[in-house]
């Protein structure tokens, strides 16, 4: 069974472990802190709003996980909220956009919605294809 179908069948919920595993998979070999929430403050180039202090990440992620778990809104509204809030919290030093897109898809898949694929700029098709491949092979990926 492919990864996303396995996820859908299990109706798994999003938690810290899933979030950090996804980050570890997409940034392994690229970042030293792959799979770990950031332990320093970061500044996002071109951003008007600054990311929360690193010391608040765990609490903010707890709140986000709780909100999406207990949410009774329409799944598409909740998925949109999940994506927006995750990127706003910016829990990792890098790779937050990729993780947010994957989490959004996993959330939707678990509620019997199809995969969502967005194209922001020319040249991102490769990234989106890789992200979708992660979803398809989720249960076969080695997680350390």
N, C-alpha and C positions, 0 to 999 in steps of 0.2 A: 504494500500500500504506500502510495506516495505521501510525503510529509504533510502537505496541506490537507489531504483527505483524512489522514490519521488525526490531525488537529481537529478537523470538523467533526469526525465521529466521536472523539473523546469530549468535545465541548469544553476544552481546557480554558481556564481563565488566565488572564495576563497577570503576572506577578514579577517580583524582583528577579527571580531566577531566570524566567523566560526572557525578560528584557536584557539581562546581562549576558545570557547565552547568545542571543541574536547579535548583540554588539561584538562579542568575542568572535563569532563566526565571520562577520563582515569586516572586521579590522585586524584579525590575526595576521601577524607578520608585517603589519603596517604601523601599528601603535604599540608602544611598550605597555600601556595600561588597557589593552584590549579586554573588554568584559568587566571593567571596573568603573564605578562612578568616579567622576573627577575629584581630585583632592587639592585643587587649586582654582583660583578664579580665572576666568577666560574673558576675552574681549572679542566680540564678533565684528569683523570688518564690515562697515557699512550699516550696522544695526543702530537704530535710534535708541532702543531700550537695552539696558545691560542685563546680562544673565544673573540669576540669583547667586548669592555667595555660596561657595562650594559646601560650607558647613550646613546649609539648609537643604541640600539635595535629597538626602534620605527621607526627611519629613515630607517634603513636597512630593516625592515619588509615592510615599505611603498614601498621601491624600489623593493623588491622581488615581492610583490603583483602586482605592476605596470608592471613589466617585464613579469610575466606570463599571465596577463590580455591582454596585447598588443602584445604578442608573435605570430609570424606567422610561427614558425618552426613546424615540425611534432609533434603531441601530445606526442609521446613517448619521443622525445628529450626534450620537455618542461617539462614533468613529471620527467625525470631524473635530469634536471637542478633544478626543484623545490625541489626535495628530497635532492640533494647535497647542495644546497645553504641554505636551511632551517637548516640542521644539522650543517653547517658551522657557521651560525649566532648564533645558540644555544640560542633561545630567552627565554627558560624557565630554571629554576634551575635544573629540572630533567624531564624525560619523552619525550625528544625531538625526539628520534628515533621512538617511538610509534606514536607520532603525525605526524612525517614526512611520515611514511608508510601509515597512514590513509589519509593524505592530497593527497599523490600521487595517491591512489586509488580513492578518490573522484574526483580528476582532470580527471583521465582516464574514470571513469564512466560517467561523464558529457559529454564526447566526444564519447560515445558508445563503449568504450573498456571494456574488461572483467576485473575482479578483479585480482590484482597481489599479489602473496603470495611468500615471500622469506624465506628461512631457512638458517640462518647464522651459528648457533651452535646447537648441540644436546640439546634438552630440550626446544627449543623455539617454538615448535608446540603449546604449551598451550597458549603462548602469541599471536601467530598469530591467533589462533582460537578465542580468546577473542577480538582481534582487528576486525576480520571479523564479529563477532557478533555485535559489535558496529555499523558497517556499515549497517547491516541488520535491526537493530532496531533503527536507527538514529532518526526518527521522533516520536518515542514513549519514548525517554529518557527524564527524567525530568532535565531541565537545570535551575539552580538557579542563 
